Amino acid sequence: MSGKSFIAQLRTRPEKREELIALQTELKKLVFEHEPGALVYELFQSEEDPDLFQCVATFKDDAAFETHMHIDFHDRLVPPVLACLAEDMKLAFYRSLD
């Protein structure tokens, strides 16, 4: 096993939907600009429920994931993302199979 991935389910409050999208869009841009170990970072919005999102990220290894968790913009953007949520984020971790 090598890569580390997570899938985060985010349910936003309707009045915070656009703010969440803007924050996650900025986060995605910065991840790809500054984290070479990030292979995937995507936000998906449900077609049936516009307040339901899935954030999917894959990192080449544990070290790349740890970089992501401690990089300065993560600390700046994630708390406001969490403040947009209507309920606790559901987070699950996965390993890539070689």
DSSP file (Angstrom, degrees, kcal/mol; ACC not computed):
  #  RESIDUE AA STRUCTURE BP1 BP2  ACC     N-H-->O    O-->H-N    N-H-->O    O-->H-N    TCO  KAPPA ALPHA  PHI   PSI    X-CA   Y-CA   Z-CA
    1    1 A M              0   0    0      0, 0.0    96,-0.2     0, 0.0     3,-0.1   0.000 360.0 360.0 360.0 147.6    0.0    0.0    0.0
    2    2 A S        +     0   0    0     94,-1.2    60,-0.2     1,-0.3    95,-0.1   0.443 360.0  65.3-135.3 -80.1    1.2    3.5   -0.7
    3    3 A G        -     0   0    0     58,-0.1    93,-2.2    92,-0.1     2,-0.5  -0.107  61.0-142.1 -62.0 151.1   -1.1    6.5   -1.2
    4    4 A K  E     +AB  59  95A   0     55,-1.9    55,-3.2    91,-0.2     2,-0.3  -0.951  23.5 178.7-114.3 132.0   -3.3    7.9    1.5
    5    5 A S  E     -AB  58  94A   0     89,-2.8    89,-2.7    -2,-0.5     2,-0.3  -0.896  11.6-164.1-129.1 157.2   -6.7    9.2    0.6
    6    6 A F  E     -AB  57  93A   0     51,-2.3    51,-2.3    -2,-0.3     2,-0.5  -0.990   8.8-157.5-137.4 153.4   -9.7   10.7    2.4
    7    7 A I  E     -AB  56  92A   0     85,-2.4    85,-2.0    -2,-0.3     2,-0.5  -0.993  15.2-168.8-125.4 121.9  -13.3   11.3    1.6
    8    8 A A  E     -AB  55  91A   0     47,-2.8    47,-2.9    -2,-0.5     2,-0.6  -0.951  10.9-150.1-114.6 124.4  -15.0   14.0    3.6
    9    9 A Q  E     -AB  54  90A   0     81,-3.2    81,-1.9    -2,-0.5     2,-0.5  -0.841  17.9-171.3 -93.6 125.3  -18.8   14.4    3.5
   10   10 A L  E     -A   53   0A   0     43,-2.7    43,-2.9    -2,-0.6     2,-0.6  -0.970  12.8-170.2-121.7 122.0  -19.7   18.1    4.1
   11   11 A R  E     -A   52   0A   0     -2,-0.5    75,-3.3    76,-0.3    76,-0.9  -0.949  18.8-160.7-111.2 113.6  -23.3   19.3    4.6
   12   12 A T  B     -D   85   0B   0     39,-2.4    73,-0.2    -2,-0.6     5,-0.1  -0.529  25.1-106.1 -91.6 156.6  -23.4   23.0    4.5
   13   13 A R    >   -     0   0    0     71,-2.6     3,-2.3    -2,-0.2     4,-0.5  -0.646  37.5-119.6 -72.3 138.6  -26.0   25.4    5.8
   14   14 A P  G >  S+     0   0    0      0, 0.0     3,-1.2     0, 0.0     4,-0.4   0.852 113.1  53.1 -52.8 -39.5  -27.9   26.7    2.7
   15   15 A E  G 3  S+     0   0    0      1,-0.2     4,-0.2     2,-0.1     3,-0.1   0.613 111.9  47.0 -73.4  -9.8  -27.0   30.3    3.4
   16   16 A K  G <> S+     0   0    0     -3,-2.3     4,-2.6    68,-0.2    -1,-0.2   0.335  81.2 102.6-108.7   3.4  -23.3   29.3    3.6
   17   17 A R  H <> S+     0   0    0     -3,-1.2     4,-2.4    -4,-0.5     5,-0.2   0.918  82.8  44.9 -57.0 -49.9  -23.2   27.2    0.4
   18   18 A E  H  > S+     0   0    0     -4,-0.4     4,-2.3     1,-0.2    -1,-0.2   0.862 112.7  52.2 -66.8 -34.6  -21.4   29.8   -1.8
   19   19 A E  H  > S+     0   0    0      2,-0.2     4,-2.6     1,-0.2    -1,-0.2   0.926 109.4  49.4 -65.3 -44.1  -18.9   30.6    1.0
   20   20 A L  H  X S+     0   0    0     -4,-2.6     4,-2.7     1,-0.2     5,-0.2   0.927 111.2  49.5 -60.3 -45.0  -18.1   26.9    1.3
   21   21 A I  H  X S+     0   0    0     -4,-2.4     4,-2.3     1,-0.2    -1,-0.2   0.917 111.9  48.6 -60.9 -43.4  -17.6   26.5   -2.4
   22   22 A A  H  X S+     0   0    0     -4,-2.3     4,-2.1     2,-0.2    -2,-0.2   0.917 113.0  47.1 -64.0 -43.3  -15.3   29.6   -2.5
   23   23 A L  H  X S+     0   0    0     -4,-2.6     4,-2.4     1,-0.2    -2,-0.2   0.924 114.4  46.2 -64.6 -44.6  -13.2   28.4    0.4
   24   24 A Q  H  X S+     0   0    0     -4,-2.7     4,-2.6     2,-0.2    -1,-0.2   0.852 110.3  54.1 -68.5 -34.0  -12.8   24.9   -1.0
   25   25 A T  H  X S+     0   0    0     -4,-2.3     4,-2.1    -5,-0.2    -1,-0.2   0.918 110.8  46.0 -64.9 -43.1  -12.0   26.3   -4.5
   26   26 A E  H  X S+     0   0    0     -4,-2.1     4,-2.4     2,-0.2    -2,-0.2   0.918 112.3  51.1 -63.6 -43.4   -9.2   28.4   -3.0
   27   27 A L  H  X S+     0   0    0     -4,-2.4     4,-2.6     1,-0.2    -2,-0.2   0.924 109.5  50.0 -60.7 -45.2   -8.0   25.4   -1.0
   28   28 A K  H  X S+     0   0    0     -4,-2.6     4,-2.2     1,-0.2    -1,-0.2   0.924 110.4  50.1 -59.2 -45.9   -7.9   23.2   -4.1
   29   29 A K  H  X S+     0   0    0     -4,-2.1     4,-1.6     1,-0.2    -1,-0.2   0.928 113.3  45.3 -59.2 -46.9   -6.0   25.9   -6.1
   30   30 A L  H  X S+     0   0    0     -4,-2.4     4,-2.4     2,-0.2     5,-0.3   0.870 108.7  56.5 -68.1 -37.1   -3.4   26.2   -3.3
   31   31 A V  H  X S+     0   0    0     -4,-2.6     4,-2.1     1,-0.2     7,-0.3   0.949 111.1  43.3 -58.4 -48.6   -3.1   22.5   -2.8
   32   32 A F  H  < S+     0   0    0     -4,-2.2    -1,-0.2     1,-0.2    -2,-0.2   0.795 116.5  48.1 -70.9 -26.6   -2.1   22.0   -6.5
   33   33 A E  H  < S+     0   0    0     -4,-1.6    -1,-0.2    -5,-0.2    -2,-0.2   0.833 127.6  20.9 -78.3 -32.6    0.2   25.0   -6.4
   34   34 A H  H  < S+     0   0    0     -4,-2.4    -2,-0.2     1,-0.2    -3,-0.2   0.437 110.9  66.8-122.2  -2.2    2.1   24.1   -3.2
   35   35 A E    ><  +     0   0    0     -4,-2.1     3,-2.1    -5,-0.3    -1,-0.2  -0.754  46.1 175.9-126.5  86.5    1.7   20.4   -2.5
   36   36 A P  T 3  S+     0   0    0      0, 0.0    -1,-0.1     0, 0.0    28,-0.1   0.738  81.8  62.6 -62.6 -20.1    3.5   18.3   -5.1
   37   37 A G  T 3  S+     0   0    0     -3,-0.1    23,-2.8    27,-0.1     2,-0.7   0.495  80.2  96.8 -82.8  -2.7    2.5   15.2   -3.1
   38   38 A A  E <   +C   59   0A   0     -3,-2.1    21,-0.3    -7,-0.3     3,-0.1  -0.795  45.5 173.7 -87.7 115.7   -1.2   15.8   -3.6
   39   39 A L  E     +     0   0A   0     19,-2.6     2,-0.4    -2,-0.7    20,-0.2   0.806  67.6  17.6 -90.9 -34.3   -2.4   13.7   -6.5
   40   40 A V  E     +C   58   0A   0     18,-1.8    18,-2.1     2,-0.0    -1,-0.3  -1.000  54.0 163.3-140.4 137.0   -6.1   14.5   -6.2
   41   41 A Y  E     +C   57   0A   0     -2,-0.4     2,-0.3    16,-0.2    16,-0.2  -0.745  23.2 155.1-151.4 105.3   -8.1   17.2   -4.5
   42   42 A E  E     -C   56   0A   0     14,-2.7    14,-2.6    -2,-0.2     2,-0.5  -0.960  31.9-150.2-135.3 148.1  -11.7   17.6   -5.7
   43   43 A L  E     -C   55   0A   0     -2,-0.3     2,-0.4    12,-0.2    12,-0.2  -0.983  17.0-166.7-116.7 128.7  -14.9   18.8   -4.4
   44   44 A F  E     -C   54   0A   0     10,-3.0    10,-2.4    -2,-0.5     2,-0.4  -0.942   7.3-151.8-118.1 137.7  -18.2   17.3   -5.6
   45   45 A Q  E     -C   53   0A   0     -2,-0.4     8,-0.2     8,-0.2     6,-0.1  -0.916  26.7-112.1-108.9 133.3  -21.6   18.7   -5.1
   46   46 A S        -     0   0    0      6,-2.9     6,-0.2     3,-0.5    -1,-0.0  -0.335  12.6-146.7 -61.8 138.4  -24.6   16.3   -5.0
   47   47 A E  S    S+     0   0    0      1,-0.2    -1,-0.1     3,-0.0    -2,-0.0   0.770 100.5  42.3 -74.6 -26.4  -27.0   16.7   -8.0
   48   48 A E  S    S+     0   0    0      1,-0.3    -1,-0.2     4,-0.0    -2,-0.1   0.748 123.8  32.4 -90.6 -26.3  -30.0   15.8   -5.7
   49   49 A D    >   -     0   0    0      3,-0.2     3,-2.2     1,-0.1    -3,-0.5  -0.884  63.8-163.9-137.1 100.1  -29.0   17.9   -2.7
   50   50 A P  T 3  S+     0   0    0      0, 0.0    -1,-0.1     0, 0.0   -38,-0.1   0.605  89.9  58.2 -65.9  -9.6  -27.1   21.2   -3.4
   51   51 A D  T 3  S+     0   0    0     -6,-0.1   -39,-2.4   -40,-0.1     2,-0.5   0.377  89.6  87.7 -97.7   4.1  -26.0   21.4    0.2
   52   52 A L  E <   +A   11   0A   0     -3,-2.2    -6,-2.9   -41,-0.2     2,-0.3  -0.910  54.7 173.5-109.9 127.2  -24.3   18.1    0.2
   53   53 A F  E     -AC  10  45A   0    -43,-2.9   -43,-2.7    -2,-0.5     2,-0.4  -0.917  22.2-152.8-130.1 153.1  -20.6   17.8   -0.9
   54   54 A Q  E     -AC   9  44A   0    -10,-2.4   -10,-3.0    -2,-0.3     2,-0.5  -0.999   9.2-159.7-123.0 127.4  -17.9   15.2   -1.0
   55   55 A C  E     -AC   8  43A   0    -47,-2.9   -47,-2.8    -2,-0.4     2,-0.5  -0.943  11.7-170.5-105.6 124.1  -14.3   16.3   -0.8
   56   56 A V  E     +AC   7  42A   0    -14,-2.6   -14,-2.7    -2,-0.5     2,-0.4  -0.963   8.6 171.9-119.7 127.7  -11.9   13.6   -2.2
   57   57 A A  E     -AC   6  41A   0    -51,-2.3   -51,-2.3    -2,-0.5     2,-0.4  -0.995  12.6-169.5-137.3 142.9   -8.1   13.9   -1.8
   58   58 A T  E     -AC   5  40A   0    -18,-2.1   -19,-2.6    -2,-0.4   -18,-1.8  -1.000   5.1-167.3-132.6 133.5   -5.3   11.5   -2.5
   59   59 A F  E     -AC   4  38A   0    -55,-3.2   -55,-1.9    -2,-0.4   -21,-0.2  -0.894  30.3-122.3-119.0 148.4   -1.7   12.0   -1.4
   60   60 A K  S    S-     0   0    0    -23,-2.8     2,-0.3    -2,-0.3   -22,-0.1   0.775  87.0 -20.0 -64.5 -25.6    1.3   10.0   -2.7
   61   61 A D  S  > S-     0   0    0    -24,-0.3     4,-1.8   -57,-0.1   -57,-0.2  -0.952  78.4 -79.8-165.4-179.6    2.2    8.9    0.9
   62   62 A D  H  > S+     0   0    0     -2,-0.3     4,-2.6     1,-0.2     5,-0.2   0.861 123.5  56.8 -62.6 -36.6    1.8    9.6    4.6
   63   63 A A  H  > S+     0   0    0      1,-0.2     4,-2.2     2,-0.2    -1,-0.2   0.905 106.3  49.3 -63.7 -40.9    4.4   12.4    4.5
   64   64 A A  H  > S+     0   0    0      2,-0.2     4,-2.1     1,-0.2    -1,-0.2   0.888 111.0  50.4 -65.4 -38.2    2.5   14.2    1.8
   65   65 A F  H  X S+     0   0    0     -4,-1.8     4,-2.2     2,-0.2    -2,-0.2   0.925 109.6  50.3 -63.6 -44.2   -0.7   13.9    3.8
   66   66 A E  H  X S+     0   0    0     -4,-2.6     4,-1.1     1,-0.2    -2,-0.2   0.883 107.8  53.7 -62.8 -38.2    1.1   15.3    6.9
   67   67 A T  H >X S+     0   0    0     -4,-2.2     4,-0.8     1,-0.2     3,-0.7   0.938 108.9  49.8 -58.1 -46.4    2.4   18.2    4.8
   68   68 A H  H >< S+     0   0    0     -4,-2.1     3,-0.7     1,-0.2    -2,-0.2   0.905 108.9  51.5 -58.7 -43.2   -1.2   18.9    3.8
   69   69 A M  H 3< S+     0   0    0     -4,-2.2    -1,-0.2     1,-0.2    -2,-0.2   0.713 118.8  35.9 -70.0 -19.6   -2.4   18.8    7.4
   70   70 A H  H << S+     0   0    0     -4,-1.1    -1,-0.2    -3,-0.7    -2,-0.2   0.327  83.7 119.2-118.2   6.7    0.2   21.3    8.6
   71   71 A I  S XX S-     0   0    0     -4,-0.8     4,-1.5    -3,-0.7     3,-0.9  -0.483  71.7-116.6 -76.3 148.3    0.6   23.7    5.7
   72   72 A D  H 3> S+     0   0    0      1,-0.3     4,-1.2     2,-0.2     5,-0.1   0.848 110.8  51.7 -57.0 -42.0   -0.2   27.3    6.5
   73   73 A F  H 3> S+     0   0    0      1,-0.2     4,-2.5     2,-0.2     5,-0.3   0.797 103.6  59.6 -70.7 -25.1   -3.2   27.8    4.2
   74   74 A H  H <> S+     0   0    0     -3,-0.9     4,-2.5     1,-0.2    -1,-0.2   0.943 106.2  47.8 -62.0 -47.0   -4.8   24.6    5.6
   75   75 A D  H  < S+     0   0    0     -4,-1.5    -1,-0.2     1,-0.2    -2,-0.2   0.779 115.3  46.5 -65.0 -26.6   -4.9   26.2    9.0
   76   76 A R  H  < S+     0   0    0     -4,-1.2    -1,-0.2     2,-0.1    -2,-0.2   0.858 121.0  33.2 -82.2 -37.7   -6.3   29.4    7.5
   77   77 A L  H  X S+     0   0    0     -4,-2.5     4,-1.6     2,-0.1    -2,-0.2   0.793 105.2  64.6 -95.5 -30.6   -9.0   27.9    5.3
   78   78 A V  H  X S+     0   0    0     -4,-2.5     4,-2.8    -5,-0.3     5,-0.2   0.918  96.3  55.8 -68.3 -43.1  -10.3   24.8    7.1
   79   79 A P  H  > S+     0   0    0      0, 0.0     4,-1.8     0, 0.0    -1,-0.2   0.919 109.8  46.5 -56.7 -42.5  -11.8   26.5   10.2
   80   80 A P  H  > S+     0   0    0      0, 0.0     4,-0.7     0, 0.0    -2,-0.2   0.865 110.8  53.9 -66.9 -31.7  -14.0   28.8    8.1
   81   81 A V  H >< S+     0   0    0     -4,-1.6     3,-1.4     1,-0.2     4,-0.5   0.959 109.2  47.8 -60.8 -49.3  -15.1   25.7    6.0
   82   82 A L  H >< S+     0   0    0     -4,-2.8     3,-1.1     1,-0.3    -1,-0.2   0.833 104.8  60.2 -61.5 -31.8  -16.1   23.9    9.2
   83   83 A A  H 3< S+     0   0    0     -4,-1.8    -1,-0.3    -5,-0.2    -2,-0.2   0.697  99.2  58.7 -68.8 -18.6  -18.0   27.0   10.3
   84   84 A C  T << S+     0   0    0     -3,-1.4   -71,-2.6    -4,-0.7    -1,-0.2   0.620  86.0 107.1 -81.2 -13.9  -20.2   26.7    7.2
   85   85 A L  B <   -D   12   0B   0     -3,-1.1   -73,-0.3    -4,-0.5     3,-0.1  -0.359  57.3-156.9 -79.4 146.0  -21.3   23.2    8.0
   86   86 A A  S    S+     0   0    0    -75,-3.3     2,-0.3     1,-0.1   -74,-0.2   0.623  83.9   9.7 -87.3 -17.6  -24.8   22.3    9.3
   87   87 A E  S    S-     0   0    0    -76,-0.9   -76,-0.3   -74,-0.0    -1,-0.1  -0.945 101.5 -64.5-152.9 168.2  -23.5   19.1   10.9
   88   88 A D        -     0   0    0     -2,-0.3     2,-0.1     1,-0.1    -2,-0.1  -0.289  58.0-106.4 -59.9 141.7  -20.2   17.4   11.7
   89   89 A M        -     0   0    0    -79,-0.1     2,-0.6     1,-0.1   -79,-0.2  -0.438  25.8-136.3 -65.7 139.6  -18.1   16.5    8.8
   90   90 A K  E     -B    9   0A   0    -81,-1.9   -81,-3.2    -2,-0.1     2,-0.4  -0.911  27.7-172.8-100.0 122.2  -18.0   12.7    8.1
   91   91 A L  E     +B    8   0A   0     -2,-0.6     2,-0.4   -83,-0.2   -83,-0.2  -0.959  11.1 176.9-125.3 129.9  -14.4   11.7    7.4
   92   92 A A  E     -B    7   0A   0    -85,-2.0   -85,-2.4    -2,-0.4     2,-0.3  -0.993  15.9-146.3-132.6 141.0  -13.0    8.4    6.2
   93   93 A F  E     -B    6   0A   0     -2,-0.4     2,-0.3   -87,-0.2   -87,-0.2  -0.800  16.9-177.8-108.4 148.1   -9.5    7.4    5.3
   94   94 A Y  E     -B    5   0A   0    -89,-2.7   -89,-2.8    -2,-0.3     2,-0.4  -0.931  18.8-135.0-139.8 159.7   -8.4    4.9    2.6
   95   95 A R  E     -B    4   0A   0     -2,-0.3     2,-0.2   -91,-0.2   -91,-0.2  -0.949  23.9-121.7-116.5 139.4   -5.2    3.4    1.2
   96   96 A S        -     0   0    0    -93,-2.2   -94,-1.2    -2,-0.4     2,-0.5  -0.574  25.0-134.4 -74.2 141.4   -4.4    3.0   -2.4
   97   97 A L              0   0    0     -2,-0.2    -1,-0.0   -96,-0.2   -94,-0.0  -0.857 360.0 360.0 -99.4 130.3   -3.7   -0.6   -3.5
   98   98 A D              0   0    0     -2,-0.5    -1,-0.1   -95,-0.0    -2,-0.0   0.459 360.0 360.0 -84.7 360.0   -0.7   -1.1   -5.7
